Amino acid sequence: MIERIRFDDKGLVTAVVQDANTKEVLTVAYMNKESLTKTLETGETWFYSRSRQELWHKGATSGNTQKVVAIKGDCDRDALVVEVLPVGPACHNGTTSCFTEIIQQNDKVGSVEILSKLATVIAQREQEMPEGAYTTYLFDKGIDKICKKVGEEATEVVIGAKNRDAEEVKWEAADLLYHLLVLLQEQKVSIYDVLHVLEKRHEEK
């Protein structure tokens, strides 16, 4: 694989690091043959620092390592996408991603990224149980209440669909997804495990 990569005249290739679950771009770094080799051998990201002119192992000092899931090359073989499972923030500033500065943003569109964010908030609610939060109420009432709400919201989606009411379907489907995420958290089943099942089914077809 390494021999197929087109390193530049400085022996480097651009590496775009992406969260394997959320698909969020975490950072952009550089690799040379040695750091790419170490990445493949260890299963964690290694990069080449242009300023220090040395290899560096992501998380060696901070503990915020990145477990490699996949490495993909582009059509010209002169850039890489490295999909990782991060342990902690990717940026030295302590943020999940280095890309936090918004230069331009037009009307926002829906993205599956919200599922990851919502799942994280729900997990925090279960741990902290803040007073007055609806999610706290659900966890406090327990699995029977959560299951009931999932059933109710699923029925509401069906009713909206039968009524050919797209607006109602949209809102009720959002309620269903939220309550389903609560149910998954209560059962300690990761949304990413569910998505993996869907991916496997798709690949099998």
For each residue, the residues with C-beta under 8 A, 3 or more apart:
1: 4 5 40 71
2: 5 33 36 37 40
3:
4: 1 73 77
5: 1 2 13 33 36 73 77 78 80
6: 13 76 77 78
7: 10 11 12 13 32 33 78
8: 11 12 13 78
9:
10: 7
11: 7 8 32 33
12: 7 8 30 31 32 48 50
13: 5 6 7 8 30 31 32 36 78 79 80
14: 28 30 78 79 80
15: 28 29 30 31 45 47 79 80 81 82
16: 25 28 79 80 81 82
17: 25 26 27 28 29 45 66 82 84 90
18: 23 24 25 26 81 82 83 84
19: 22 23 24 25 26 83 84 85 86
20: 23 69 70 83 84 85
21: 85 116 192
22: 19 113 116
23: 18 19 20 112 113
24: 18 19 96 97 113 116
25: 16 17 18 19 28 97 99
26: 17 18 19 66 84 86 90 91 96 97 98
27: 17 90 91 97 98 99
28: 14 15 16 17 25 98
29: 15 17 45 47 48
30: 12 13 14 15 47 48 50
31: 12 13 15 35 36 39 46 47 48 80
32: 7 11 12 13 35 36 48 55
33: 2 5 7 11 36 37
34: 37 38 48 55
35: 31 32 38 39 46 47 48 55
36: 2 5 13 31 32 33 39 40 46 80
37: 2 33 34 40 41
38: 34 35 41 42 46 55 57
39: 31 35 36 42 43 44 45 46 68 71 82
40: 1 2 36 37 71
41: 37 38
42: 38 39 46 57
43: 39 67 68
44: 39 57 58 59 65 66 67 68
45: 15 17 29 39 57 58 65 66 68 82 84
46: 31 35 36 38 39 42 55 56 57 58
47: 15 29 30 31 35 55 56 58
48: 12 29 30 31 32 34 35 54 55 56
49: 52 53 54 55 56
50: 12 30 53
51:
52: 49 56
53: 49 50
54: 48 49
55: 32 34 35 38 46 47 48 49
56: 46 47 48 49 52 60
57: 38 42 44 45 46 60 65
58: 44 45 46 47 64 65 66 90
59: 44 62 63 64 65 66 87 88
60: 56 57 65
61:
62: 59 88 92
63: 59 87 88
64: 58 59 86 87 88 89 90
65: 44 45 57 58 59 60 86 87 88
66: 17 26 44 45 58 59 82 84 85 86 87 90
67: 43 44 84 85 86 87
68: 39 43 44 45 71 82 83 84
69: 20 83 84 85
70: 20 82 83
71: 1 39 40 68 80 81 82 83
72: 80 81 83
73: 4 5 77 79 80 81
74: 77 78 79 80 81
75:
76: 6 79
77: 4 5 6 73 74
78: 5 6 7 8 13 14 74
79: 13 14 15 16 73 74 76
80: 5 13 14 15 16 31 36 71 72 73 74
81: 15 16 18 71 72 73 74
82: 15 16 17 18 39 45 66 68 70 71
83: 18 19 20 68 69 70 71 72
84: 17 18 19 20 26 45 66 67 68 69
85: 19 20 21 66 67 69
86: 19 26 64 65 66 67 89 90 96
87: 59 63 64 65 66 67
88: 59 62 63 64 65
89: 64 86 93 94 95 96
90: 17 26 27 58 64 66 86 95 96 97 98
91: 26 27 94 95 96 97 98 100
92: 62
93: 89 98 100
94: 89 91
95: 89 90 91 98 100
96: 24 26 86 89 90 91
97: 24 25 26 27 90 91 100
98: 26 27 28 90 91 93 95
99: 25 27
100: 91 93 95 97
101:
102: 105
103:
104:
105: 102 108
106:
107:
108: 105
109:
110: 114
111: 114
112: 23 115 116
113: 22 23 24 116 117
114: 110 111 117 118
115: 112 118 119 177 181 191
116: 21 22 24 112 113 119 120 191
117: 113 114 120 121
118: 114 115 121 122 178 181
119: 115 116 122 123 181 184 185 190 191
120: 116 117 123 124
121: 117 118 124 125 135
122: 118 119 125 126 135 181 182 185
123: 119 120 126 127 185
124: 120 121 127 128
125: 121 122 128 129 130 133 135 136 139
126: 122 123 129 135 139 185 186
127: 123 124
128: 124 125
129: 125 126 133 136 139 140
130: 125 133 136
131: 136
132: 136
133: 125 129 130 136 137
134: 137 138
135: 121 122 125 126 138 139 182
136: 125 129 130 131 132 133 139 140
137: 133 134 140 141
138: 134 135 141 145 146 149 179 182
139: 125 126 129 135 136 142 146 182 186
140: 129 136 137
141: 137 138 144 145 146
142: 139 145 146
143: 146 147 186
144: 141 147 148
145: 138 141 142 148 149
146: 138 139 141 142 143 149 150 179 182 183 186
147: 143 144 150 151 183
148: 144 145 151 152
149: 138 145 146 152 153 179 182
150: 146 147 153 154 176 179 180 183
151: 147 148 154 155
152: 148 149 155 156
153: 149 150 156 157 172 175 176 179
154: 150 151 157 158 176
155: 151 152 158 159
156: 152 153 159 160 168 172 175 176
157: 153 154 160 161 169 172 173 176
158: 154 155 161 162
159: 155 156 162 163 168 172
160: 156 157 163 165 168 169 171 172
161: 157 158 164 165 169
162: 158 159
163: 159 160 168
164: 161
165: 160 161 168 169
166: 169 170
167: 170 171
168: 156 159 160 163 165 171 172
169: 157 160 161 165 166 172 173
170: 166 167 173 174
171: 160 167 168 174 175
172: 153 156 157 159 160 168 169 175 176
173: 157 169 170 176 177
174: 170 171 177 178
175: 153 156 171 172 178 179
176: 150 153 154 156 157 172 173 179 180
177: 115 173 174 180 181
178: 118 174 175 181 182
179: 138 146 149 150 153 175 176 182 183
180: 150 176 177 183 184
181: 115 118 119 122 177 178 184 185 191
182: 122 135 138 139 146 149 178 179 185 186
183: 146 147 150 179 180 186 187
184: 119 180 181 187 189 190 191 194
185: 119 122 123 126 181 182 188
186: 126 139 143 146 182 183
187: 183 184
188: 185
189: 184 193 194
190: 119 184 193 194
191: 115 116 119 181 184 194 195
192: 21 195 196
193: 189 190 196 197
194: 184 189 190 191 197 198
195: 191 192 198 199
196: 192 193 199 200
197: 193 194 200 201
198: 194 195 201 202
199: 195 196 202 203
200: 196 197 203 204
201: 197 198 204 205
202: 198 199 205
203: 199 200
204: 200 201
205: 201 202
